[in-house]
């Protein structure tokens, strides 16, 4: 359960980073 929760947190961070990077590239 702890490992599954950790994967969820990591996945969330990755999604946020990709979204931010995509937004910055799109704005440029």
NORHUSUL-V203295 format. One line per field, one symbol per residue. phi: phi as a letter, one per 20 degrees, with the letter a starting at -180 (. if undefined). psi: psi as a letter, one per 40 degrees, with the letter a starting at -180 (. if undefined). burial: 1 if it has 9 or more other ideal C-beta (glycine too) atoms within 8 Angstrom, else 0. A space follows every 50 residues. Layout:
phi=???
psi=???
burial=???
This chain:
phi=.fffffffffffffffffffffffffff
psi=ddddddddddddddddddddddddddd.
burial=0000000000000000000000000000
